[in-house]
Structures are given as structure tokens and as C-alpha cells.
Amino acid sequence: QVLQALLDGLRAHPGNLNLAAVAALVEGFPQADEVWTMVLALLAARPELASQVHTVTVQEVDEAGVPRRVVLPPGAAELLHLADQPSASANPGEFTYQAELIRPERRQAGRERTR
């Protein structure tokens, strides 16, 4: 469900992976950290999908006007390279960053070089 929702969002808004839009769904799982990591790893491992991601939305305002921010577990966060500052947004309270999904094998190679 989470992966399909992200893919649907990527098709509806080309280039943007809206993590905030699926945050409530992910939080409903007992192992939410593992869900984030698995979903991002699946996307990152598929070059035809990873290459479509140019921005990532990590915060938006819900229907009640409450900001909802995604905090990724370390394993999932390592799969994303986010710009230091969010891009300007027409939607108040929304934080969207320029981003790149990093394939797991590239992440592993980078770790081995730093040892």
C-alpha cells in the first residue's frame, strides 16, 4: 500500500516523492522504521524509479492545519541525499527538498571507502 501510494504520487506529481502524504499509513504499522527503510530501498534499487525522484516532501499540513513531519530512521535516511534547505513552496508549512535516491550498492561502496 505504501509503495503503491508513493508511486501513484510520483506519477501525479512528476519528480516529487511525497513521504509526508504516506506518513500516517506508515505509522499504522508496528514496525514503521522497517517499512520506511524497505520502501525506500525498493525504490532506490530500481534505477528507472530512483531516477524519477528529484524532490522529496517531508512535511505538510494536514486537514486540521497541523504540520506533519516525517522523521526517517537512519537506515532509510541513508538512502536519500537531501539538499540543506527546502525549496520555496506555495503551500505554507510544506517542506520539499531537492533530493536524490541513493542505490543501496552505491551507499555500501561509499561506506567501504571510508573505512
N, C-alpha and C positions, 0 to 999 in steps of 0.2 A: 504494500500500500504506500509506504513512504517513498520508495524508489519510483513507483509509477506517478505519484503526485509531483515529485521533483522533475521528472521527465516531461510531464504534461505542462508544468510551469515553464520549463526551458523552451518548449515549443511555443507556448502562448506569449512569452516574453524572451525572444531570442537573445542569448548571451548571458542571461541572468539566472543564477541558481538561487532561488529564494528559500533559504533554510528557515527563516522566520515563519514562513507560511505552513511549514510542516512540524513546527516545534511542539505544538500541543499533541499532535499524533504520536510523535516520538516519545514524549514524556509519559504517554499512556502505557509504554512497555516497561516491565520490571527492570530490564537491562538496557536502559536508554543509551548509556555510553557505548555499549556494544553495537546498538542499532546505528548510531551516528557513524561509528568507525566503519562498520560493514558497508553501509550505503555509500559513503564517500570513497571507500576503497574500490567498490564495484565500478563506480563512475570513473575514478582515476585510472583504473586498469584498462578501460576501453578507450583507446585514443580517439575514436570517432565521436565519443561523448565528451571526453575531457577537453577536446579542442573547441567545443562549443561554449565552454564556460569562460566568460570574460569578466563577469562581476558576480559578487555574492552578497545577498541581503541577509544581514544577521540581526537586524532589529526593525520592527514595525509596530504600529499602534493597533491594538485590537479594537473590536466593535465598541467596547466600553470606554475607549480612549486611553487605555493603559498600555504603556510601552512594553513590548515583549522582546527580550534579547536572548539570543542563542549563545550559550557558553559551551563550546565543544570540548570533549575530553581530549587529553593530549594525543592519543593515537589518531583521532580524527583531525585535530588541528594541524598535525604534521603533514597531512595530505593537501593542505591549502596554503598557498602563498598569497597573503592579502597585502594590499597597499597600506602604508602607515596611516593614512587619513581617509575617511569615507568621501565619496563623490558627493557633489551637491545633489539634493533630492527635492523634487517638487512636493513630496509628501512629508509634512512635519513629523519628526520622531522616527523617520526611516533612515537606517544606516546601510548603505550599499557601498562595497569596496571593489576596486579593481582587483581581480584575482586570477589565479592560475591553479588548476588542479594538478598535483604532482603525482605521477605514476609511482606505485609502491616500489618498483625496482630502481627508479631514479633516487627515491628517498633513501633506500638501503645503500646504494652506491655512495651517496653523499656522506652517510654515517661512517662507512668503512674508510673513506679518505681522511676523516677527522680523527681516526684512532691512532 
